[in-house]
């Protein structure tokens, strides 16, 4: 088959980008012809398809790109003319590219598959967090005016007006009319999409996959620490984790950077918490640290969709203590591959860290079972059913 994949960025920036790059490689390994369409961004991986990419978005373009700019339409149509895909698989395309692509593809009678990496089709600011802190579903009913009222886009009235207008233009009815299948990486996402009025017949739940070979190890011994891997920002719940860590003697290693990094270091020192901040790390180092941890903690306070940090840890043979929010609980078998706790609840998190420390896990079995569950070949079979 000839498959065109699209995402706003074409480098290993976040989960959506990693997913598309892995999918591109997987499809090529099975003999398919694959083209890509993204925004021309400095960090992009070199590709012959870049001649079709619209230029990097300037501040001025923020007023036009979200609604379907002429440059995007012209260059994307040129790629469709030249490549002639059987399927177009969209990913994270809002704002920098826009859903106009789905309409252009649909008009040609080509199948449109769209993997949802966040809640942008339901929430203008994509993460269902009002003011970046409180869970909010006010826009799920189709009325997006709350975006303006609460200045949901970066606290800016202008940005929020643009976000509101973007959501109104690309409303549920319009998106549904030009998309054949919405792939939801978690059942939670599928349920929220249905709650927002999307046709259940067009929603397919399909958990993400990873390159399990990069997780394979010769031994599964553990050392006396637990860890967190991810962005150091409010919605990730690291503040709550530090509060819990102060009450315990166990060593916590924190991998990652973000806007709260310095504040968290100061807080940890003030509380005399047993926490070591390791900063940003590449995969080879993460593999070693997470692989030897007794367990990892995912203390999220937002609607996580299908976090790769859970999947990768389990494939390394490391159990996960995850917040009961979003799609996280779907990935954890209580007492077997980890445990869960009430999101934002310091006491429950503290107790569960203690329980995880005392519990006996079969680390090798977690690794082998998870590698089988999240391997690329299983995903390939399912996604080909969608394409065909």
C-alpha positions as CSV (number, residue, x, y, z in Angstrom):
1,X,0.0,0.0,0.0
2,X,0.9,3.7,-0.4
3,X,0.5,5.4,3.0
4,X,0.9,9.1,3.8
5,X,1.7,9.9,7.4
6,X,1.3,13.4,8.8
7,X,2.3,15.1,12.0
8,X,3.2,18.8,12.6
9,X,6.8,17.9,13.7
10,X,9.1,15.3,12.1
11,X,11.6,14.6,14.9
12,X,11.6,12.9,18.3
13,X,9.9,15.8,20.1
14,X,7.0,14.1,22.0
15,X,4.9,10.9,22.1
16,X,3.0,11.8,18.9
17,X,6.2,12.3,17.0
18,X,7.8,9.2,18.3
19,X,4.7,7.2,17.4
20,X,4.7,8.4,13.8
21,X,8.4,7.8,13.3
22,X,8.1,4.3,14.7
23,X,5.0,3.7,12.5
24,X,6.8,4.9,9.4
25,X,9.7,2.5,10.1
26,X,7.3,-0.4,10.8
27,X,5.3,0.2,7.5
28,X,8.5,0.4,5.5
29,X,9.8,-2.9,7.0
30,X,6.6,-4.6,5.7
31,X,7.2,-3.3,2.2
32,X,4.8,-0.4,2.1
33,X,5.6,2.9,0.3
34,X,5.4,5.7,2.9
35,X,5.4,9.5,2.4
36,X,5.4,12.1,5.2
37,X,4.0,15.6,5.5
38,X,5.0,18.0,8.3
39,X,5.9,21.6,9.0
40,X,9.4,22.6,7.9
41,X,11.0,22.8,11.3
42,X,14.8,23.3,12.1
43,X,15.0,20.1,14.1
44,X,13.3,17.9,11.6
45,X,14.9,14.7,10.4
46,X,16.2,14.9,6.8
47,X,13.7,13.5,4.3
48,X,13.2,13.8,0.6
49,X,9.5,14.7,1.3
50,X,10.6,18.0,2.9
51,X,10.2,19.8,-0.4
52,X,6.5,19.5,0.2
53,X,6.6,20.9,3.8
54,X,5.0,24.3,4.5
55,X,7.4,26.8,6.1
56,X,7.9,27.0,9.9
57,X,5.0,28.9,11.4
58,X,5.7,32.5,12.4
59,X,3.7,34.5,15.0
60,X,1.8,36.2,12.2
61,X,0.8,32.8,10.7
62,X,-1.0,32.0,14.0
63,X,-3.9,34.0,12.6
64,X,-4.2,31.9,9.4
65,X,-2.6,28.5,9.8
66,X,-5.1,27.0,12.2
67,X,-7.9,27.6,9.7
68,X,-6.2,26.1,6.6
69,X,-3.7,28.4,4.9
70,X,-3.2,28.5,1.2
71,X,0.5,27.4,1.5
72,X,-0.6,24.2,3.4
73,X,-3.4,23.4,1.0
74,X,-1.2,24.0,-2.1
75,X,1.8,21.9,-0.9
76,X,-0.3,19.2,0.5
77,X,-2.4,18.9,-2.7
78,X,0.9,18.7,-4.6
79,X,2.0,15.8,-2.5
80,X,-1.3,14.0,-2.9
81,X,-1.0,14.5,-6.7
82,X,2.5,13.2,-6.8
83,X,2.4,10.3,-4.3
84,X,-1.2,9.2,-4.8
85,X,-1.7,7.5,-1.4
86,X,-4.2,4.7,-0.7
87,X,-4.5,5.9,2.9
88,X,-3.7,9.1,4.7
89,X,-2.9,8.7,8.4
90,X,-3.1,11.9,10.4
91,X,-1.7,12.5,13.8
92,X,-1.1,15.8,15.7
93,X,-1.9,18.3,12.9
94,X,-3.9,21.1,14.6
95,X,-2.8,24.8,14.4
96,X,0.5,24.3,12.4
97,X,-1.1,22.3,9.6
98,X,-4.8,22.1,10.4
99,X,-7.6,19.6,9.7
100,X,-8.1,21.1,6.2
101,X,-5.9,18.2,5.2
102,X,-8.6,15.7,6.2
103,X,-11.1,17.5,3.9
104,X,-8.7,17.7,1.0
105,X,-8.1,13.9,1.3
106,X,-11.8,13.0,1.8
107,X,-12.8,15.0,-1.4
108,X,-10.4,12.7,-3.4
109,X,-12.1,9.6,-2.0
110,X,-9.0,8.5,-0.1
111,X,-9.4,6.9,3.3
112,X,-8.6,9.1,6.3
113,X,-7.3,7.6,9.5
114,X,-6.6,9.9,12.5
115,X,-4.7,8.8,15.6
116,X,-5.7,11.1,18.6
117,X,-2.7,11.9,20.8
118,X,-4.5,14.5,22.9
119,X,-8.0,15.9,23.5
120,X,-7.8,18.8,20.9
121,X,-11.0,17.6,19.1
122,X,-12.9,18.1,22.4
123,X,-10.9,20.9,24.2
124,X,-9.4,23.9,22.5
125,X,-6.4,23.8,24.7
126,X,-6.1,20.1,24.1
127,X,-5.4,18.9,27.7
128,X,-8.8,19.5,29.5
129,X,-7.1,21.7,32.2
130,X,-8.6,25.0,33.0
131,X,-5.9,27.5,33.9
132,X,-3.5,24.6,33.4
133,X,-4.5,23.1,36.7
134,X,-8.1,22.1,37.1
135,X,-9.8,19.3,35.1
136,X,-12.5,20.8,32.9
137,X,-14.9,19.3,30.4
138,X,-17.1,22.4,29.7
139,X,-16.3,22.4,25.9
140,X,-17.3,18.7,25.5
141,X,-20.9,19.6,24.7
142,X,-19.9,21.5,21.5
143,X,-20.1,25.0,22.9
144,X,-16.5,26.3,23.0
145,X,-17.1,29.7,24.5
146,X,-15.6,28.7,27.8
147,X,-12.2,28.9,26.1
148,X,-12.7,32.7,25.7
149,X,-14.3,33.1,29.1
150,X,-11.4,31.5,31.0
151,X,-8.6,32.6,28.6
152,X,-7.6,29.0,28.3
153,X,-4.9,29.5,25.7
154,X,-1.8,30.7,27.7
155,X,-4.0,33.1,29.7
156,X,-4.2,35.3,26.6
157,X,-7.5,36.8,25.4
158,X,-6.3,37.0,21.8
159,X,-4.8,33.4,21.7
160,X,-8.0,32.1,23.4
161,X,-10.2,33.9,20.7
162,X,-8.1,32.2,18.0
163,X,-8.4,28.8,19.8
164,X,-12.2,29.4,20.1
165,X,-12.6,30.2,16.4
166,X,-10.4,27.3,15.4
167,X,-12.6,24.9,17.5
168,X,-15.8,26.4,16.0
169,X,-14.5,26.0,12.4
170,X,-13.3,22.5,12.9
171,X,-16.3,21.3,14.9
172,X,-17.4,17.7,15.5
173,X,-19.7,17.5,12.5
174,X,-17.2,18.8,10.1
175,X,-14.3,16.5,11.4
176,X,-16.5,13.5,11.5
177,X,-17.7,14.0,7.9
178,X,-14.2,13.8,6.5
179,X,-12.6,11.1,8.8
180,X,-13.2,7.4,8.3
181,X,-11.6,6.2,11.6
182,X,-10.5,7.9,14.8
183,X,-7.8,5.7,16.4
184,X,-8.0,6.2,20.2
185,X,-4.8,4.9,22.0
186,X,-6.9,4.3,25.2
187,X,-10.4,3.3,26.0
188,X,-10.6,6.4,28.2
189,X,-10.0,8.6,25.1
190,X,-12.7,6.7,23.2
191,X,-15.1,7.2,26.0
192,X,-14.4,10.9,26.2
193,X,-14.8,11.2,22.4
194,X,-18.2,9.5,22.6
195,X,-19.1,11.7,25.5
196,X,-18.3,14.7,23.2
197,X,-20.8,13.4,20.7
198,X,-18.5,11.6,18.2
199,X,-20.0,8.5,16.5
200,X,-18.9,5.4,18.3
201,X,-18.8,3.5,15.0
202,X,-15.9,5.7,13.9
203,X,-13.9,5.3,17.2
204,X,-11.4,2.4,17.4
205,X,-9.3,1.7,20.6
206,X,-5.8,0.7,19.7
207,X,-3.0,0.9,22.3
208,X,0.3,2.4,21.1
209,X,3.3,0.2,20.5
210,X,7.0,0.7,21.0
211,X,10.2,-0.8,19.7
212,X,10.4,-3.5,22.3
213,X,13.9,-4.6,21.2
214,X,15.4,-1.5,22.7
215,X,14.0,-2.7,26.1
216,X,15.4,-6.2,26.1
217,X,17.9,-7.1,28.8
218,X,19.9,-10.0,30.0
219,X,19.0,-9.6,33.7
220,X,16.4,-7.9,35.7
221,X,18.1,-7.1,39.0
222,X,16.9,-4.1,41.0
223,X,18.6,-1.5,43.1
224,X,17.2,0.4,46.1
225,X,15.5,3.4,44.6
226,X,12.3,4.3,42.7
227,X,12.0,6.9,39.9
228,X,10.0,9.4,37.9
229,X,10.6,10.0,34.2
230,X,8.9,12.9,32.4
231,X,8.3,16.6,32.1
232,X,8.6,18.7,35.3
233,X,5.4,20.6,35.0
234,X,2.3,21.1,37.1
235,X,0.0,18.7,35.3
236,X,2.4,15.8,35.7
237,X,1.9,15.8,39.5
238,X,5.6,16.0,40.5
239,X,4.7,18.4,43.3
240,X,2.5,15.8,44.8
241,X,5.2,13.2,44.4
242,X,7.8,15.3,46.3
243,X,5.2,15.8,49.1
244,X,4.9,12.0,49.4
245,X,8.6,11.4,49.1
246,X,9.4,13.6,52.1
247,X,7.6,11.1,54.3
248,X,9.6,8.1,53.2
249,X,13.2,6.9,53.6
250,X,13.4,5.6,50.1
251,X,15.5,7.2,47.3
252,X,13.6,8.9,44.5
253,X,15.4,9.6,41.2
254,X,13.8,12.2,39.0
255,X,14.6,12.2,35.3
256,X,13.5,15.1,33.1
257,X,13.4,18.9,32.9
258,X,10.7,21.5,32.6
259,X,9.3,24.8,34.0
260,X,9.1,23.5,37.6
261,X,12.6,22.1,37.8
262,X,14.2,24.7,40.0
263,X,11.1,25.1,42.2
264,X,11.0,21.4,42.8
265,X,14.7,21.3,43.7
266,X,14.2,24.1,46.2
267,X,11.1,22.4,47.6
268,X,12.8,19.0,47.9
269,X,15.8,20.5,49.7
270,X,13.5,22.5,52.1
271,X,11.5,19.4,52.9
272,X,14.7,17.3,53.3
273,X,13.2,14.8,50.9
274,X,15.4,11.9,49.7
275,X,15.3,13.0,46.0
276,X,18.0,13.2,43.4
277,X,17.3,15.3,40.3
278,X,19.1,13.9,37.3
279,X,18.0,16.3,34.5
280,X,17.2,15.4,30.9
281,X,18.6,12.0,29.8
282,X,18.8,10.1,26.5
283,X,17.2,6.7,26.1
284,X,20.4,4.7,26.8
285,X,20.7,6.3,30.2
286,X,17.0,6.2,30.9
287,X,17.0,2.4,30.1
288,X,19.7,1.8,32.7
289,X,18.1,4.0,35.4
290,X,14.5,2.8,34.9
291,X,15.5,-0.8,34.3
292,X,17.2,-1.0,37.7
293,X,14.5,0.9,39.7
294,X,12.3,-1.0,42.0
295,X,9.4,0.8,40.3
296,X,8.5,4.1,38.6
297,X,5.7,6.5,39.6
298,X,3.4,8.3,37.1
299,X,1.7,10.9,39.4
300,X,-0.2,12.7,36.6
301,X,-3.0,15.1,37.5
302,X,-4.3,15.4,33.9
303,X,-6.1,13.1,31.4
304,X,-3.1,11.2,30.2
305,X,-4.0,9.3,27.1
306,X,-1.6,6.4,26.6
307,X,1.7,7.4,28.2
308,X,4.8,5.7,26.7
309,X,6.6,6.1,30.1
310,X,4.3,3.4,31.5
311,X,4.7,1.1,28.5
312,X,8.5,1.5,28.4
313,X,9.0,0.9,32.1
314,X,7.0,-2.3,32.0
315,X,8.9,-3.5,29.0
316,X,12.1,-3.0,31.0
317,X,10.6,-5.2,33.7
318,X,9.9,-2.3,36.1
319,X,6.4,-2.1,37.7
320,X,4.5,1.2,37.6
321,X,2.7,3.0,40.4
322,X,0.2,5.2,38.4
323,X,-2.4,7.8,39.2
324,X,-6.0,6.6,38.6
325,X,-6.7,9.2,35.9
326,X,-7.0,9.1,32.1
327,X,-5.7,6.0,30.3
328,X,-3.1,5.1,33.0
329,X,-5.1,2.5,34.9
330,X,-5.8,0.5,31.7
331,X,-2.0,-0.2,31.4
332,X,-1.6,-1.5,35.0
333,X,-2.6,-4.9,36.4
334,X,-2.9,-4.4,40.1
335,X,-0.3,-6.3,42.1
336,X,1.1,-7.8,38.9
337,X,2.6,-5.0,36.8
338,X,2.1,-2.3,39.4
339,X,-0.5,-0.5,41.5
340,X,-2.6,2.7,41.3
341,X,-3.4,5.6,43.6
342,X,-5.9,8.4,43.7
343,X,-4.6,11.3,41.6
344,X,-3.6,14.4,43.7
345,X,-3.9,12.5,47.0
346,X,-0.6,12.7,48.9
347,X,-1.6,10.3,51.6
348,X,-2.7,7.6,49.2
349,X,0.4,8.0,47.1
350,X,2.6,7.8,50.2
351,X,0.9,4.6,51.3
352,X,1.1,3.1,47.8
353,X,4.8,3.8,47.5
354,X,5.3,1.9,50.8
355,X,3.1,-0.9,49.4
356,X,5.1,-1.1,46.2
357,X,8.4,-1.2,48.1
358,X,7.2,-4.1,50.2
359,X,5.4,-6.0,47.4
360,X,7.1,-8.9,45.5
361,X,7.0,-8.5,41.7
362,X,8.2,-10.9,39.0
363,X,10.3,-8.4,37.1
364,X,11.3,-10.7,34.2
365,X,7.7,-11.8,33.7
366,X,6.6,-8.1,33.6
367,X,9.1,-7.5,30.9
368,X,8.3,-10.5,28.8
369,X,4.5,-10.1,29.1
370,X,4.7,-6.4,28.3
371,X,7.1,-6.9,25.3
372,X,4.5,-9.3,23.9
373,X,1.6,-6.9,24.6
374,X,3.2,-3.8,23.1
375,X,5.3,-5.2,20.2
376,X,5.1,-3.7,16.8
377,X,3.9,-6.8,14.9
378,X,0.7,-7.0,17.0
379,X,0.1,-3.3,16.3
380,X,0.9,-3.8,12.6
381,X,-1.8,-6.4,12.2
382,X,-4.4,-4.2,13.8
383,X,-3.5,-1.0,11.9
384,X,-3.6,-2.8,8.6
385,X,-7.2,-3.9,9.4
386,X,-8.0,-0.2,9.8
387,X,-6.3,0.7,6.6
388,X,-8.0,-2.0,4.5
